[in-house]
Amino acid sequence: MKTIIAACSQNLSGSRASIQTALRTLLAVPWPSQRDVRSALQLLAVLQWVLSFLLLGTASLLLLIYLLFTRLWLIPALYLAWIVFDWDTPEKGGRRLPCLRRWTVWKHFRDYFPVKLVKTHDLSPSHNYIIGSHPHGILCVGAFCNFITGSTGFEELFPGIRSFLTTLAGNFRLPVFREYLMSGGLCPVTRRAIGYLLSQKGTGNAVAIVIGGAAESLSCRPGVTTLILKNRKGFVRMALQHGWVTGGPPPPRAPGAPAPRHCPPCPLCRAFLVPSFSFGENDLFRQVVFEEGSWMRSIQRRFQKMMGFAPCVFYGRGLTSVRSRGFLPYARPITTVVGEPVPVPKVEHPSRELVDRYHELYVRALLKLFDENKTKYGLSDTDELHIL
């Protein structure tokens, strides 16, 4: 009996010592630093954004189709009925949710790269604006972060201005994804949607258009500053056709107060073309660029004409390591510089010569913006902006 008691006591002592050793080892492990926690949050913020844009629409569509053949068929049926009823909302400015634009996750998203917005000239809330966003890049990170989220302080830099960003109209045909896009201020890149924002929602609206589009994304790679712009003139015609907003008599206002959002047409109340350039946008991914005339390039071109976007073969960093390959963008600084507004009068039926004249003025303003800021944000003095 004494032998048994001694053996049990020895086992208990050994177990107690093992537990104490394990606790000491656990306490000796260093806790994540604040920097590590911030890095993890930034990575998760970018991950959710990439997955949302690449998978949310398709996954939601497949889920609704699946639910149609289950006992929960009423849920997708009611939602599809709602989409039919709500079909034209994206063309009328969507449903902006300020709380979503101020979502804390966007600050972590901004800090991952980081993204910075630079103002060079004031934008008066008495006018409307079409902001040309260059370059397209792979996923338009700079345009999204600056014009859709409030993380870079657009509303503080340009008080009284509401920013919108246009994207492919087909994205608003995907269930759930369309609600996600509209809540942030995205709208279809169609004449009807842009015209509504410039003529039916008063003044103080800035519609950002990524003018190069899918064709420009095919040539996106680090060190390349080539834009598809020479024959892209529809945005200039839209600005000319929506030069100002008409309305009733202006309400009285105190001296020095900004002009009301609905006022009669006058030479001072017109649309403006505003160039912007995101330095560093093309450095976020590595793309396999196929030569012109190759069969892969022809497939990309045909797919672009049919679907509206180009299937780029690109890669970025992996989820667990910067050295691994994956679909997340590299952490490279992006600086979006908003340039000098180009005033545009209202001409309901602008001639080709008039469109060409204001297109040339816009290109000059863009080149000036690029040349004055390229050495400040990562480019050399010899780098040139090539416009095709």
N, C-alpha and C positions, 0 to 999 in steps of 0.2 A: 504493500500500500504506500509506504513512504517513497518507494522508487517511482511509483506512478505519479504521486503528487509532485515530486521533484521534476519529473519529465514535463508535466503540464506547466509548472512554473517557468521552466526554461523556455518552452514554446511561446508562452505569453510574453516573456521578456524579449524574445527574438522578434515577435510580431510587432511589439511596441517600438522596438528599435527600427524595424523596417518602415513603419508608418512615419516615424520622425525623420528618417532619412529621405523618404519620398517628399515630405512636406518641405524640408530644407532645399531639396533639388528644385521643387516647384517655385519656391520663393526666390531662388537664385536666378531663375529665367527672367531676362529683362522684359519689362512690359513695353508694348509698342509706344513709341514716342508720338508726340503731337504731329510731327512731320510725317510719320508713317501712316497715321490715321487720315491725315489730309490727303495723302497720295492715294490711299485706298478709296476714299470717297470720290476723288476726282476721276479715278479709273472707272468706278461704278457709274458715275454720272455720264461719262462718255459711252460706256457699254450700253446703258439703257437707251440712249439716244440713237446709237447705230442700230440696235436691234429693233427699235420702234420704226425707224424709216425703212429697214430692209425686210422686216417680217410681220409687223403688226397688221398691215392690210391683208396680206395673204392668209395669215393665221386666223384672223377674225372671219374672213369669208369662208374658210374651210370649216370653222367651228359652227357657224350659222347653218351651213348646209347639212352638217352632221346632226344638229339639233332638230332640223326639220323632220328627221326620221325617227325621233324619239318621243317620249311622253311630254317633253318640253317644247314641242313644235310651236306652241303658241307664242313663245318668246321671240324667235326669229321672224315669225309671221307678222307680229305687231311691229317689230323694228323695221322690217322691209316696207310695211305700209307707211311708217313714219318717214322713211327715206323718200318714198314717192311724193308724200305731202311736202317734204322739206327740200325737194330737188333743186330749187333755184336759189336757196340761201347762200351757197358759196359764191354765186355770181353777184350777190348783193352785200358784200363785205363780211360775210360769215358771222360768227358769234364770238367776239373777243372776250376772253376771261382775264381780267387784270391779275387775279390771284395766281393764275397759271404762269403768266409772263414774269411774275415776281417770285416764282418758285425757287426755294433755296438751292435746289439741285443745279440750277443754271449757273450759280456762282461757282460751284465746284467744276462745272463744265468749262466755264471761262478760264479758271485758274489752271486747268490741266495743260493748256497750250503755252502760255496764256493768250487771250484775245483782248485787244485794246481798240477803242474807238477814238479817232482824232478828228476834231472839228477845225475847219479852216475859215468858214464863213457862217454867219447867222442865217437861219431860215425863218422867215416871218410866218406866223400863223394865219396871216391874211391871204396866203397863196396856197396853191396845191403844187405838188412836186412829183416828178418821175425820176427816181434815183437809179442810174445805171450801175449795176454791181459787176465788177470785174476782179479777177477772172472767175470762171466757173469752178475750176478745180474738180475734184471727184464728188464731194458731197456738200459743197457750198457751206462750209463750216462758218466762215466769217460772216456771210450774209445772214445766216440763221441766228447766230449768237448776237449780232448787233441790232438787227431789225425786228426780231421776233421775241427775244428775251429782253428783260430789263437789266441784265447783269452788267452791261458795259455803260449804262447810264445814258441811253439815247434821249429819253424824255427829259433828263436834267440838262443835257447839253443843248437840246433843241426844244425848249418849253413851248407847249401849245401844239406840237406836231405829233400826229398819230402815224406810226410806221406800219406798213403792210409789206409782205413779201409774196411774190407770185411763184407758182410752181405748176407742174403739169396738171391739166384738167382731169386726166384719168385718175389721179390720186384721190379725187373727191367722189369717185364712183365706188370706192372700196369701203365697206361698212366699218364702223368704229374709227378707222383711220381718218376718215373725213372729219369726224367730230374733234379728233385730236389736232388736226391741222387748223381747222377753223378757230378753235379756242385760242390759238396763239397769234392769229392775225394773218394766216396764209390764205391766199385766194388764187383762183385759176388764172393762168396767164392767157386770158382771152380778151378780146376787144370789149365784150359786154361787161366783164368784171372790172377791168381797168377803167372803162368809161363811167361805170357807176360810181366808183370811188372818187373820180375826178369831177363829177358833175352832180351827183345826187346826195352827197354826204357833207356838203358845205366845204369850207376851206380848212387848211391845216392838215391835209392828208398827204403823206409821202409814200408812194408806191414803188418799192424796190423791185427791179427786174434784172435777173441774171441774163444779160443780153446774149452772151455767147452760146448758151444752151448746151444741148447734148453734143453738138458738133465740136465745141471747144473742149469738152471733157476728154475727147479722144486724143488730144495732143497735150494733155496735162502731165507734166513731169517736172521734177526739180530743175531749176536753172533755166526754164523756158518761160519767156514772157511774150507769148503770141496770143492775140485775141481775134476771135471771129466777129467782126464788126462792120467791115466795109459795105456789105450788102444788107445789114440788119437796120432797117430804117422805119419799121412799123411803130416803134416807140416814139419816134419824132413826129410821125403823123398823128398819133394819139394825143400828144401834147399840143399840137397845133389845133386839133379839133375841139379840145377841151381847155381852151385858154383861160376861162374864168367861170364863175358860178353866178347864175342869175337868181333873182329873188325879189321880195317886196322891199318897201322902204326900210332903210336901216334904222334900228332902234337907237334912241339917244344914248350917248356914252360920254364919260368924263374926258376932259382934255388929256391927251397922251395915252389913253387906253388903246389896246389893240383893236383892229377892225373886227366887227362881228363876223360870225361864220356864214351868214347869209346876207349879202349886200348886192346892190345893183352893179352891173358891169362897169368897169372903169379902167383906164390905162394902167393903174397900179395893182389891179386884182387880176392876175394872170397865172398861167402855169409856168413852171420852170423845169428845165432839164438839169440834173445834178449828177456829175460823174463821181464815182467812188472806186477806190482800188484797194484790195486786200493783199498787202505784202505778206508773203509766206504761205498763201493758200495752196500753191502748187507743191509745197514741200511736205505735205502731210502723208502722202502715200507714194509708193513706187508703182509705176504702171508699165506693163509690157506694151510698147507702142509698135504696132505693125506698120510696115512701110506702105505708102500709097501704091495701089495697083496689086497688092497681095490679096490672096483669096480671103484671108481673115479680115482684112480691112473692108473688103466688099461686103462681107457678111455683116460687119458692124454697121456699115452705111445703110444697108437694106433694113436691118432691124430698127435702126433709128428712124427711118422714114415710116415704117409701119406702126411702131409703138410709141414714138416720140422721145425715146431715150436710147442711149447707146450702151451696149453691154461691154463695159471696160474690164480688162483683165488686170487687176491691181492687187496689191497686198500692203499691209502695214505691220504693226507690231502685234505680238501675241498677248494673251491675257495675263500670263504669269511672268513673262520676261520681255524686256525691251529687245533682246537679241533674237528672240524667236519671231517667226512670221505668223501673221494673223490678219484679222479684218479691222483692227482698231487703228486709228490714225496715230502717227508719231507725234510726240509732244514738241511741236515747233511753234515759236511765237507767230501770231497773226496780228497785224496792225491794219485796220481799215481806216483809210483817210477819206473823208467826205469833202469834195472840192467846191469850187465856186459855182453858184447857180447860173444857168444860161437862160435869160428871160425869153419866153415864147408867147407871141400874141395869139389871139383866137382867130382861126381861119377855118371856116366850116368845111370848105372843099379845097384844101391846099394843093397847089400844083406840084409836079415832080421837081421843078427847079427850086421851089420854096423849101420842100422837104430836104433836098440836097444841100441847100445853103445852111439850114439849121443843123443838119447832120454834121456838116463840116465844122461848124462852130463848136458842137459838142465834142468832136474828136480832138480839136485843138485844146479845149479845156481839159480833156482827159490826159493828153500828152504833157501838158503843162503840169498837171497834178503829179504825174508819174516822175517827170524829170526833177521836180522840186523836192521830192520826198524819197527817191530811190536809195540815196546814200545813207539816209537816216535809219532805214529799216531793212538792212541786210544785203542790199545790192551794191554793185560797184558803179563808179562814175561812167564806165564804158558800156554798161548794160542799156539796151534800147528796147522800146516797146514796139513789137511788130504787129501790125493790124492787117488781117487778111479779109 
